[in-house]
């Protein structure tokens, strides 16, 4: 029997794509393998948002060349953001790769395998069949129309295209029937969901529909864009029982001139006002963000504006990165990556150290408080799960199972996770 291995890097969207491809391969009668070297079929699902991610993907792909030479029947496929609309250069660079697939384009591999293995593959791309986790991802909109100057995503994943509410609700119901308790609705710009569908549909309409799925405990969504965070979305987070009070809202930079050259479409002041509105309307909301240091031309003063945003807003989580020039972006064509790497690393360390201090204080405020935790599994002899604010919680209990919602009293805190003791022995099923 033929085996497959899917190697995945990058964002949750890539993970969701891999889940769907895995489901299709399962339906073809293939079995998963833990080793890409031993598997008959190897798929590399790649992320190239940053240069080091692409370098890692290239290194992994190149390492497969010797095994392909020893075993010509081995199938190697490359998918994800590394594969753009034109694969000519990739085909010349990696002639040992059998199939190239852009994001969400599973069919080239399915067709190739069906012909090679003489398998009827009709209908293999459908609802997920692999055993899902308690918490899983559902892509609701693909692509991005923003064209931020630093970002390669629109060129690799294409323009925005929303799935219908009916399709997403059906997939949610199928997942719940197979044990899923929490779904995260995904999109490069999730808040623009529905603008390309018939009628006046937005993310709040979808949240309301998914909220009605019986047996589902929680709903999350990411990633948001400040320009598309409509009041109705904020109201849905506040008013819908299953939607968690947790919003990921990247600001990327705190300096208005840098925001302009990034083509973000808002100012420091506008972002701060939006945060104030969210916190005013949604009680106990946690807010995470993404930011970039060392963007083209960023001065020390401009970096301090970003640092001050972190200090003033006090995010629950900050995903920070040093700017990485990506060939094909607006920045690569029209700007100069003129910040030295050591300066980027220093600024990144300052952000990370500052955020660690901030979240240490935030999390310490949860000590001795009760938190509702959705149990996801076990690690190193302890159960773990997340509260509604997306904070990781560990606790010990013998009579427990994944999928329960339990009340945990927090006894210890750290910047990265919480520890506690079980309060409600039975939990909710």
C-alpha positions in Angstrom: 0.0 0.0 0.0 1.3 3.5 -0.9 2.2 5.8 1.9 2.3 9.6 2.0 3.9 12.3 4.2 2.8 16.0 4.2 5.4 18.4 5.5 3.8 21.8 6.4 5.2 25.1 7.4 3.7 28.6 8.0 0.3 29.8 9.0 -2.9 28.1 10.0 -4.1 28.5 6.4 -1.4 26.1 5.3 -2.3 23.7 8.0 -5.9 23.7 6.9 -4.8 23.1 3.3 -2.8 20.1 4.4 -5.7 18.7 6.4 -7.8 18.8 3.2 -5.2 17.2 1.1 -4.6 14.5 3.7 -8.3 13.8 3.6 -8.2 13.4 -0.1 -5.2 11.0 0.0 -7.0 9.0 2.7 -10.0 8.6 0.4 -7.7 7.3 -2.3 -6.6 4.5 0.0 -3.2 5.9 0.9 -1.8 5.8 4.4 0.2 8.4 6.3 3.8 8.0 7.1 5.8 9.7 9.8 8.9 9.8 7.6 9.3 11.9 4.5 12.3 9.8 3.5 10.4 6.5 3.7 7.0 7.7 2.3 6.1 6.9 -1.3 4.6 10.3 -1.7 6.0 13.5 -0.2 4.2 16.8 -0.2 5.9 20.0 0.9 3.3 22.6 1.8 5.4 25.8 1.9 5.2 29.3 3.4 7.4 32.1 1.9 6.1 35.1 3.9 9.7 35.5 5.2 13.0 34.6 3.6 14.0 32.2 6.3 10.8 30.2 5.7 11.5 29.9 2.1 15.2 28.9 2.8 13.9 26.2 5.1 11.5 24.9 2.4 14.3 24.9 -0.2 16.6 23.1 2.1 14.0 20.4 2.9 13.1 20.0 -0.8 16.8 19.7 -1.8 17.4 17.1 0.8 14.8 14.8 -0.9 16.7 14.8 -4.2 19.0 11.9 -3.3 16.1 9.7 -2.2 14.3 10.5 -5.5 17.4 9.5 -7.4 17.6 6.2 -5.5 13.9 5.6 -6.0 12.5 7.2 -9.2 9.0 6.0 -8.4 8.9 8.2 -5.3 6.5 11.1 -5.9 7.5 14.6 -4.7 5.0 17.4 -4.8 5.5 21.1 -3.9 2.5 23.2 -2.9 1.7 26.4 -1.0 2.9 30.0 -1.3 6.3 29.0 -2.9 4.3 28.0 -6.0 3.1 31.0 -7.9 1.0 31.2 -11.1 4.1 30.5 -13.3 6.1 27.4 -12.3 8.6 27.6 -15.2 11.5 28.7 -12.9 10.6 26.2 -10.2 10.6 23.4 -12.8 14.0 24.3 -14.0 15.3 24.7 -10.4 13.8 21.5 -9.1 13.5 19.1 -12.0 13.1 16.1 -9.6 9.7 17.5 -8.4 6.8 15.7 -10.0 3.9 18.1 -9.2 3.6 21.8 -8.5 0.5 23.1 -6.8 -0.5 26.6 -5.9 -2.4 27.1 -2.6 -5.7 25.3 -2.5 -5.0 23.6 -5.8 -5.1 20.0 -4.7 -6.3 18.5 -8.0 -2.9 18.4 -9.9 -1.6 15.9 -7.4 -4.9 13.9 -7.2 -4.9 13.6 -11.0 -1.2 12.7 -11.2 -1.6 9.9 -8.5 -4.9 8.6 -10.0 -3.1 8.0 -13.3 0.1 6.7 -11.8 -1.6 4.3 -9.4 -4.6 3.6 -11.5 -7.0 4.8 -8.8 -10.4 6.3 -9.4 -10.1 9.7 -7.6 -13.5 11.2 -8.4 -14.9 13.0 -5.4 -11.8 12.8 -3.3 -11.7 16.5 -2.6 -14.6 16.9 -0.3 -15.4 17.0 3.5 -12.6 16.1 5.8 -12.3 12.4 6.6 -9.2 12.3 8.7 -9.7 12.3 12.5 -9.9 16.0 13.4 -8.6 17.5 16.6 -10.9 18.9 19.2 -10.0 22.4 17.8 -9.6 22.8 14.1 -9.5 25.3 11.3 -12.0 26.1 8.5 -10.8 28.4 5.7 -13.7 30.8 4.8 -12.0 33.2 2.4 -8.9 32.6 0.3 -6.5 35.2 -1.0 -6.1 38.9 -0.2 -6.8 42.2 -2.0 -4.9 44.5 0.2 -1.4 44.4 -1.5 0.5 45.7 1.5 3.9 46.7 0.2 5.8 44.1 2.3 3.5 41.1 1.6 3.8 38.4 -1.0 0.5 36.7 -0.2 -1.7 38.4 -2.9 0.8 37.3 -5.6 0.8 33.7 -4.4 -2.7 33.0 -3.1 -4.5 35.4 -5.4 -7.4 37.7 -4.9 -10.1 37.3 -2.3 -12.7 34.6 -2.8 -15.3 33.8 -0.1 -16.9 30.4 0.4 -20.7 30.4 0.9 -22.3 30.4 4.4 -24.1 27.2 3.6 -20.9 25.4 2.6 -19.1 26.6 5.8 -22.0 25.6 8.0 -22.2 22.2 6.4 -18.4 21.6 7.0 -18.8 22.8 10.6 -21.6 20.3 11.2 -19.6 17.5 9.7 -16.6 18.3 11.9 -18.8 18.5 15.0 -20.3 15.1 14.2 -16.7 13.8 14.2 -15.9 15.3 17.6 -14.7 18.8 16.9 -15.7 21.3 19.7 -14.0 24.5 18.4 -13.5 25.9 15.0 -11.3 28.8 13.9 -12.5 30.6 10.8 -9.5 31.4 8.6 -8.6 34.0 6.1 -5.7 36.2 5.1 -8.1 39.0 5.7 -11.0 37.3 7.5 -13.0 40.5 8.1 -13.5 41.1 4.4 -15.5 37.8 4.2 -18.6 38.0 2.0 -17.9 41.1 0.0 -17.7 39.1 -3.2 -20.9 37.1 -2.5 -24.4 37.9 -3.6 -26.2 40.2 -1.1 -25.0 42.2 1.8 -23.1 39.5 3.6 -20.2 40.0 6.0 -18.3 38.0 8.7 -21.0 38.8 11.4 -23.6 36.9 9.3 -21.4 33.9 9.1 -20.6 34.0 12.8 -24.3 34.0 13.5 -24.9 31.0 11.3 -22.0 29.0 12.7 -23.1 29.9 16.2 -26.3 27.9 15.6 -24.5 24.7 14.9 -25.5 22.2 17.6 -22.7 20.6 19.6 -20.2 23.3 18.8 -18.7 24.9 21.9 -16.5 27.7 20.5 -15.8 29.9 17.5 -12.7 31.9 16.8 -11.6 33.8 13.7 -8.4 35.3 12.2 -6.6 37.2 10.8 -8.4 40.6 10.9 -7.5 43.9 9.2 -8.2 47.2 11.0 -9.8 48.7 7.9 -12.5 45.9 7.7 -13.3 45.5 11.4 -16.9 46.6 11.2 -19.1 47.4 14.2 -21.3 44.4 13.4 -18.3 42.0 13.8 -17.4 43.6 17.2 -21.1 43.2 18.2 -21.1 39.6 17.2 -18.0 38.9 19.4 -19.8 40.5 22.3 -23.3 39.1 21.7 -22.9 35.5 20.3 -22.4 32.9 23.0 -19.9 30.6 21.2 -17.7 33.4 19.7 -14.7 33.8 21.9 -13.6 37.2 23.2 -10.3 37.1 21.4 -9.4 39.2 18.4 -6.2 39.1 16.4 -5.7 42.6 14.9 -2.3 43.3 13.3 -1.0 46.9 13.4 2.4 46.1 11.8 3.9 49.5 12.7 3.3 52.4 15.1 4.6 55.2 12.9 2.3 56.9 10.4 4.9 57.3 7.7 5.9 53.6 7.9 2.3 52.7 7.9 1.9 54.8 4.7 4.8 53.1 3.0 3.5 49.7 4.1 0.2 50.7 2.4 -1.8 49.7 5.5 -4.5 52.3 5.0 -4.8 53.6 8.6 -2.9 55.7 11.1 -1.6 55.1 14.6 -4.4 57.2 16.0 -7.1 55.4 14.0 -5.8 52.0 15.2 -5.8 53.2 18.8 -9.4 54.4 18.5 -10.4 51.0 17.1 -8.8 49.2 20.1 -10.7 51.5 22.5 -14.0 50.8 20.7 -13.4 47.0 20.9 -12.5 47.1 24.6 -15.5 49.3 25.3 -18.0 47.0 23.5 -16.5 43.6 24.4 -16.0 42.9 28.1 -12.9 40.8 29.0 -11.6 40.8 25.4 -8.1 39.7 24.7 -6.3 41.3 21.8 -3.3 39.9 19.9 -1.4 41.6 17.1 1.3 41.3 14.5 4.1 43.8 13.9 7.2 44.2 11.8 10.4 45.9 12.9 13.2 47.2 10.5 10.9 48.0 7.6 12.6 50.0 4.8 13.8 53.3 6.1 12.6 52.8 9.7 14.5 55.3 11.9 15.1 54.9 15.7 12.3 57.4 16.3 9.9 55.5 14.1 10.7 52.3 15.9 10.0 53.9 19.2 6.5 54.7 17.9 5.9 51.0 17.4 7.4 50.2 20.8 5.1 52.8 22.4 2.1 51.2 20.8 3.0 47.9 22.4 3.6 49.6 25.8 0.4 51.6 25.7 -2.1 49.1 24.3 -0.8 46.1 26.3 -1.7 43.2 24.0 -2.2 39.7 25.3 0.1 38.4 22.5 2.4 40.0 20.0 3.7 38.1 16.9 6.8 40.1 16.0 9.1 39.7 13.1 12.0 41.5 11.5 11.3 42.7 8.0 12.3 40.3 5.3 12.5 41.5 1.7 10.4 39.3 -0.6 11.0 39.4 -4.3 8.0 40.5 -6.3 6.4 42.7 -3.6 5.9 46.4 -4.0 8.6 47.0 -1.4 11.2 44.9 -3.2 10.5 46.9 -6.4 10.3 50.4 -5.1 12.1 50.5 -1.7 15.5 49.7 -0.3 15.9 47.2 2.5 18.4 49.5 4.3 18.2 48.5 7.9 21.1 46.4 9.1 20.3 42.9 10.3 21.9 43.6 13.7 19.6 46.6 14.1 16.6 44.5 13.2 17.6 41.8 15.7 18.1 44.4 18.4 14.7 46.0 17.8 13.0 42.6 17.7 14.6 41.7 21.0 13.4 45.0 22.6 9.8 44.3 21.4 9.9 40.7 22.7 11.4 41.7 26.1 8.8 44.4 26.5 5.9 42.2 25.6 7.1 39.5 28.0 7.0 42.0 30.8 3.5 43.2 29.8 2.0 39.7 29.5 3.6 38.6 32.8 1.5 41.3 34.5 -1.6 40.5 32.5 -1.5 36.8 33.3 -0.6 37.3 37.0 -4.0 39.1 37.3 -5.6 35.7 36.6 -4.2 34.0 39.6 -6.8 32.5 41.9 -9.5 33.2 39.3 -11.7 30.6 37.5 -11.2 30.1 33.8 -13.4 28.1 31.4 -11.1 25.7 29.6 -11.8 23.5 26.6 -9.7 20.4 27.1 -7.7 19.6 24.0 -5.4 16.8 25.2 -2.5 15.7 27.3 1.2 16.8 27.4 3.9 15.5 29.7 1.3 14.0 32.1 -0.9 17.0 32.3 -4.2 17.9 30.6 -4.1 21.2 28.6 -6.6 23.4 26.8 -7.3 27.1 26.2 -9.6 29.6 27.9 -11.8 31.8 25.8 -9.1 34.4 25.6 -6.8 31.9 23.9 -4.5 31.4 26.8 -2.9 28.0 27.3 -3.8 26.3 30.6 -2.3 23.1 32.1 -4.0 21.2 34.9 -3.9 17.7 36.4 -6.9 15.4 36.8 -7.4 11.6 36.4 -11.0 11.6 35.4 -10.9 13.7 32.2 -11.3 13.5 28.5 -10.6 15.7 25.5 -13.5 17.8 24.4 -14.9 18.6 27.9 -15.3 22.2 29.0 -14.1 22.5 32.6 -13.7 25.3 35.2 -10.0 25.6 36.2 -8.8 27.7 39.2 -5.5 29.3 38.2 -2.8 28.6 40.7 0.4 29.6 38.8 1.0 32.0 36.0 3.8 32.8 33.5 4.1 34.8 30.3 3.4 31.8 28.1 0.9 29.6 30.0 -1.2 29.2 33.1 -1.5 26.3 35.5 -4.4 25.4 37.7 -6.6 22.9 39.4 -9.8 21.4 38.3 -12.9 22.9 39.9 -15.8 21.3 38.0 -15.0 17.5 38.1 -17.5 16.5 35.4 -17.3 19.5 33.1 -19.6 19.9 30.1 -19.8 17.2 27.5 
